[in-house]
């Protein structure tokens, strides 16, 4: 799953430079963790970053992994992302 997250985040355009406060990265993280967003809506929202069907299928699987988690786990993942991603990106 870590590899899928890395691949998904690497698909973001190079407009996310260090220190720019990358809004796209923040939105992708929150959409991935958000339990109210369906897989279909998730794929539609990320369409500009999806180069092909294989990536779309991988993102569907990634989203399903998060949909299968309880609220406590999702809260912990969000907290981890805040700690792991440098503050200038979030």
N, CA, C and O atoms as a DFTB+ gen file, in Angstrom:
360 C
 N C O
     1  1       0.824      -1.183       0.000
     2  2       0.000       0.000       0.000
     3  2       0.875       1.257       0.000
     4  3       0.509       2.265      -0.605
     5  1       2.024       1.206       0.672
     6  2       2.917       2.364       0.682
     7  2       3.370       2.708      -0.729
     8  3       3.472       3.882      -1.083
     9  1       3.639       1.693      -1.529
    10  2       4.070       1.931      -2.901
    11  2       2.972       2.619      -3.695
    12  3       3.252       3.523      -4.482
    13  1       1.726       2.203      -3.499
    14  2       0.608       2.818      -4.215
    15  2       0.488       4.287      -3.835
    16  3       0.262       5.134      -4.698
    17  1       0.639       4.596      -2.552
    18  2       0.563       5.993      -2.112
    19  2       1.681       6.808      -2.749
    20  3       1.448       7.920      -3.223
    21  1       2.888       6.260      -2.763
    22  2       4.020       6.963      -3.376
    23  2       3.759       7.197      -4.855
    24  3       4.000       8.291      -5.364
    25  1       3.269       6.179      -5.544
    26  2       2.987       6.326      -6.975
    27  2       1.885       7.343      -7.216
    28  3       1.963       8.138      -8.152
    29  1       0.854       7.321      -6.372
    30  2      -0.240       8.265      -6.535
    31  2       0.262       9.694      -6.343
    32  3      -0.047      10.579      -7.141
    33  1       1.032       9.913      -5.291
    34  2       1.514      11.262      -5.022
    35  2       2.530      11.728      -6.061
    36  3       2.649      12.925      -6.325
    37  1       3.261      10.783      -6.648
    38  2       4.227      11.167      -7.678
    39  2       3.539      11.550      -8.980
    40  3       4.161      12.157      -9.851
    41  1       2.270      11.206      -9.124
    42  2       1.529      11.565     -10.331
    43  2       1.103      13.030     -10.333
    44  3       0.640      13.542     -11.353
    45  1       1.258      13.702      -9.200
    46  2       0.907      15.119      -9.151
    47  2       1.829      15.902     -10.077
    48  3       3.001      15.552     -10.219
    49  1       1.328      16.937     -10.698
    50  2       2.175      17.724     -11.607
    51  2       3.303      18.408     -10.849
    52  3       3.254      18.547      -9.627
    53  1       4.300      18.823     -11.577
    54  2       5.465      19.448     -10.958
    55  2       5.190      20.869     -10.483
    56  3       6.118      21.611     -10.162
    57  1       3.920      21.246     -10.439
    58  2       3.575      22.564      -9.911
    59  2       3.691      22.607      -8.396
    60  3       3.541      23.668      -7.790
    61  1       3.955      21.467      -7.783
    62  2       4.096      21.387      -6.323
    63  2       5.559      21.510      -5.943
    64  3       6.208      20.507      -5.645
    65  1       6.077      22.701      -5.947
    66  2       7.462      22.914      -5.543
    67  2       7.535      23.089      -4.037
    68  3       6.584      23.559      -3.412
    69  1       8.657      22.714      -3.461
    70  2       8.859      22.869      -2.020
    71  2       8.676      24.328      -1.638
    72  3       9.219      25.225      -2.282
    73  1       7.921      24.549      -0.603
    74  2       7.696      25.901      -0.121
    75  2       6.532      26.608      -0.774
    76  3       6.204      27.728      -0.383
    77  1       5.890      25.986      -1.766
    78  2       4.790      26.648      -2.456
    79  2       3.462      26.464      -1.745
    80  3       2.486      27.131      -2.089
    81  1       3.398      25.562      -0.749
    82  2       2.130      25.282      -0.085
    83  2       1.199      24.568      -1.040
    84  3       0.115      25.066      -1.344
    85  1       1.603      23.427      -1.507
    86  2       0.920      22.698      -2.571
    87  2      -0.511      22.300      -2.194
    88  3      -0.726      21.344      -1.449
    89  1      -1.459      23.034      -2.710
    90  2      -2.865      22.787      -2.437
    91  2      -3.303      21.451      -3.032
    92  3      -4.114      20.742      -2.436
    93  1      -2.768      21.103      -4.208
    94  2      -3.144      19.849      -4.859
    95  2      -2.805      18.644      -3.989
    96  3      -3.608      17.720      -3.863
    97  1      -1.629      18.654      -3.396
    98  2      -1.216      17.553      -2.529
    99  2      -2.136      17.438      -1.322
   100  3      -2.552      16.339      -0.955
   101  1      -2.449      18.556      -0.717
   102  2      -3.338      18.561       0.446
   103  2      -4.711      18.003       0.074
   104  3      -5.273      17.202       0.820
   105  1      -5.255      18.421      -1.073
   106  2      -6.564      17.940      -1.506
   107  2      -6.558      16.438      -1.772
   108  3      -7.504      15.741      -1.404
   109  1      -5.506      15.936      -2.405
   110  2      -5.412      14.501      -2.684
   111  2      -5.384      13.710      -1.384
   112  3      -6.053      12.684      -1.265
   113  1      -4.618      14.179      -0.415
   114  2      -4.533      13.483       0.870
   115  2      -5.899      13.447       1.547
   116  3      -6.340      12.390       1.999
   117  1      -6.562      14.583       1.619
   118  2      -7.855      14.627       2.299
   119  2      -8.927      13.849       1.547
   120  3      -9.764      13.203       2.178
   121  1      -8.926      13.892       0.219
   122  2      -9.898      13.117      -0.557
   123  2      -9.674      11.619      -0.379
   124  3     -10.630      10.844      -0.343
   125  1      -8.417      11.215      -0.268
   126  2      -8.100       9.803      -0.085
   127  2      -8.605       9.310       1.261
   128  3      -9.127       8.200       1.360
   129  1      -8.457      10.116       2.285
   130  2      -8.827       9.717       3.640
   131  2     -10.318       9.909       3.915
   132  3     -10.873       9.219       4.769
   133  1     -10.974      10.826       3.214
   134  2     -12.379      11.172       3.463
   135  2     -13.307       9.979       3.226
   136  3     -13.409       9.503       2.095
   137  1     -13.992       9.480       4.278
   138  2     -14.869       8.320       4.111
   139  2     -16.188       8.646       3.415
   140  3     -16.914       7.734       3.021
   141  1     -16.512       9.936       3.256
   142  2     -17.771      10.303       2.610
   143  2     -17.640      10.415       1.092
   144  3     -18.644      10.517       0.387
   145  1     -16.420      10.396       0.595
   146  2     -16.207      10.507      -0.851
   147  2     -16.165       9.113      -1.473
   148  3     -15.367       8.267      -1.069
   149  1     -17.025       8.888      -2.452
   150  2     -17.100       7.579      -3.109
   151  2     -15.900       7.364      -4.026
   152  3     -15.186       8.306      -4.372
   153  1     -15.693       6.104      -4.412
   154  2     -14.601       5.796      -5.341
   155  2     -14.807       6.506      -6.668
   156  3     -13.853       7.012      -7.259
   157  1     -16.046       6.548      -7.140
   158  2     -16.345       7.196      -8.418
   159  2     -16.009       8.683      -8.364
   160  3     -15.355       9.210      -9.264
   161  1     -16.455       9.352      -7.313
   162  2     -16.178      10.783      -7.171
   163  2     -14.686      11.031      -7.010
   164  3     -14.154      12.007      -7.540
   165  1     -14.014      10.157      -6.284
   166  2     -12.570      10.261      -6.061
   167  2     -11.819      10.219      -7.392
   168  3     -10.939      11.044      -7.638
   169  1     -12.166       9.264      -8.242
   170  2     -11.517       9.132      -9.551
   171  2     -11.825      10.348     -10.420
   172  3     -10.941      10.855     -11.111
   173  1     -13.071      10.818     -10.392
   174  2     -13.433      12.001     -11.176
   175  2     -12.630      13.225     -10.720
   176  3     -12.149      14.001     -11.546
   177  1     -12.491      13.387      -9.407
   178  2     -11.755      14.539      -8.875
   179  2     -10.272      14.493      -9.230
   180  3      -9.645      15.534      -9.426
   181  1      -9.711      13.287      -9.312
   182  2      -8.280      13.141      -9.594
   183  2      -7.974      12.910     -11.071
   184  3      -6.820      12.670     -11.426
   185  1      -8.968      12.978     -11.926
   186  2      -8.800      12.688     -13.349
   187  2      -7.638      13.445     -14.001
   188  3      -6.936      12.857     -14.824
   189  1      -7.403      14.723     -13.670
   190  2      -6.270      15.421     -14.304
   191  2      -4.905      14.805     -13.993
   192  3      -3.940      15.033     -14.722
   193  1      -4.822      14.024     -12.913
   194  2      -3.556      13.427     -12.508
   195  2      -3.431      11.963     -12.907
   196  3      -2.424      11.325     -12.600
   197  1      -4.433      11.424     -13.582
   198  2      -4.457       9.995     -13.907
   199  2      -4.083       9.802     -15.377
   200  3      -4.850      10.173     -16.266
   201  1      -2.900       9.220     -15.639
   202  2      -2.452       9.067     -17.022
   203  2      -3.108       7.909     -17.776
   204  3      -3.080       7.889     -19.006
   205  1      -3.693       6.952     -17.066
   206  2      -4.275       5.813     -17.768
   207  2      -5.154       4.955     -16.878
   208  3      -5.327       5.224     -15.690
   209  1      -5.705       3.916     -17.488
   210  2      -6.648       3.029     -16.811
   211  2      -5.998       2.247     -15.668
   212  3      -6.642       1.990     -14.651
   213  1      -4.743       1.872     -15.826
   214  2      -4.059       1.114     -14.771
   215  2      -3.930       1.969     -13.514
   216  3      -4.144       1.482     -12.404
   217  1      -3.584       3.231     -13.685
   218  2      -3.490       4.139     -12.540
   219  2      -4.854       4.341     -11.904
   220  3      -4.970       4.364     -10.679
   221  1      -5.890       4.489     -12.725
   222  2      -7.246       4.659     -12.202
   223  2      -7.656       3.450     -11.366
   224  3      -8.239       3.604     -10.292
   225  1      -7.352       2.254     -11.854
   226  2      -7.688       1.032     -11.119
   227  2      -6.919       0.974      -9.799
   228  3      -7.477       0.587      -8.772
   229  1      -5.651       1.353      -9.823
   230  2      -4.857       1.387      -8.601
   231  2      -5.416       2.372      -7.587
   232  3      -5.445       2.087      -6.389
   233  1      -5.860       3.534      -8.064
   234  2      -6.442       4.529      -7.168
   235  2      -7.776       4.062      -6.603
   236  3      -8.096       4.349      -5.449
   237  1      -8.566       3.335      -7.415
   238  2      -9.813       2.760      -6.903
   239  2      -9.518       1.785      -5.770
   240  3     -10.198       1.795      -4.743
   241  1      -8.513       0.951      -5.956
   242  2      -8.135      -0.006      -4.913
   243  2      -7.626       0.715      -3.666
   244  3      -7.949       0.324      -2.544
   245  1      -6.836       1.759      -3.861
   246  2      -6.336       2.540      -2.735
   247  2      -7.495       3.160      -1.956
   248  3      -7.535       3.086      -0.728
   249  1      -8.437       3.770      -2.677
   250  2      -9.586       4.401      -2.017
   251  2     -10.399       3.362      -1.255
   252  3     -10.868       3.631      -0.149
   253  1     -10.570       2.174      -1.838
   254  2     -11.327       1.120      -1.165
   255  2     -10.646       0.712       0.136
   256  3     -11.320       0.424       1.125
   257  1      -9.322       0.685       0.141
   258  2      -8.586       0.371       1.378
   259  2      -8.952       1.355       2.482
   260  3      -9.136       0.961       3.633
   261  1      -9.059       2.628       2.132
   262  2      -9.411       3.629       3.132
   263  2     -10.891       3.567       3.495
   264  3     -11.250       3.825       4.644
   265  1     -11.757       3.230       2.538
   266  2     -13.182       3.105       2.836
   267  2     -13.457       1.947       3.788
   268  3     -14.444       1.967       4.524
   269  1     -12.595       0.946       3.777
   270  2     -12.769      -0.228       4.638
   271  2     -12.323       0.014       6.081
   272  3     -12.529      -0.845       6.939
   273  1     -11.721       1.156       6.359
   274  2     -11.197       1.444       7.699
   275  2     -12.241       2.151       8.559
   276  3     -13.146       2.807       8.044
   277  1     -12.102       2.007       9.879
   278  2     -13.002       2.720      10.785
   279  2     -12.509       4.158      10.992
   280  3     -11.403       4.519      10.589
   281  1     -13.364       4.967      11.635
   282  2     -13.054       6.389      11.807
   283  2     -11.767       6.604      12.598
   284  3     -10.982       7.495      12.272
   285  1     -11.548       5.808      13.620
   286  2     -10.343       5.971      14.440
   287  2      -9.073       5.773      13.603
   288  3      -8.108       6.525      13.737
   289  1      -9.089       4.769      12.752
   290  2      -7.933       4.509      11.892
   291  2      -7.711       5.661      10.923
   292  3      -6.576       6.087      10.711
   293  1      -8.792       6.166      10.334
   294  2      -8.672       7.288       9.399
   295  2      -8.134       8.534      10.099
   296  3      -7.323       9.268       9.533
   297  1      -8.583       8.768      11.322
   298  2      -8.066       9.908      12.091
   299  2      -6.571       9.751      12.350
   300  3      -5.814      10.720      12.280
   301  1      -6.154       8.522      12.650
   302  2      -4.731       8.267      12.892
   303  2      -3.901       8.462      11.624
   304  3      -2.787       8.982      11.684
   305  1      -4.441       8.047      10.479
   306  2      -3.736       8.234       9.204
   307  2      -3.591       9.724       8.910
   308  3      -2.529      10.181       8.487
   309  1      -4.652      10.467       9.133
   310  2      -4.599      11.912       8.904
   311  2      -3.550      12.561       9.808
   312  3      -2.783      13.417       9.366
   313  1      -3.526      12.152      11.058
   314  2      -2.522      12.691      11.984
   315  2      -1.111      12.338      11.519
   316  3      -0.200      13.162      11.591
   317  1      -0.939      11.099      11.041
   318  2       0.369      10.676      10.551
   319  2       0.785      11.504       9.331
   320  3       1.947      11.893       9.212
   321  1      -0.158      11.773       8.432
   322  2       0.161      12.551       7.235
   323  2       0.571      13.967       7.611
   324  3       1.468      14.537       6.989
   325  1      -0.065      14.534       8.607
   326  2       0.300      15.879       9.050
   327  2       1.723      15.876       9.583
   328  3       2.475      16.825       9.364
   329  1       2.095      14.800      10.290
   330  2       3.453      14.719      10.843
   331  2       4.479      14.357       9.774
   332  3       5.611      14.838       9.825
   333  1       4.103      13.513       8.803
   334  2       5.056      12.996       7.820
   335  2       5.324      13.972       6.682
   336  3       6.447      14.052       6.184
   337  1       4.306      14.710       6.271
   338  2       4.463      15.642       5.159
   339  2       4.954      16.968       5.731
   340  3       4.349      17.494       6.665
   341  1       6.026      17.510       5.195
   342  2       6.550      18.776       5.716
   343  2       5.469      19.850       5.781
   344  3       4.620      19.940       4.894
   345  1       5.503      20.647       6.813
   346  2       4.453      21.636       7.043
   347  2       4.320      22.633       5.903
   348  3       3.244      23.196       5.707
   349  1       5.380      22.863       5.153
   350  2       5.265      23.817       4.048
   351  2       4.468      23.239       2.875
   352  3       4.116      23.974       1.952
   353  1       4.175      21.919       2.898
   354  2       3.349      21.330       1.846
   355  2       1.889      21.233       2.249
   356  3       1.022      21.124       1.382
   357  1       1.595      21.270       3.536
   358  2       0.200      21.181       3.992
   359  2      -0.308      22.508       4.475
   360  3      -1.461      22.612       4.894
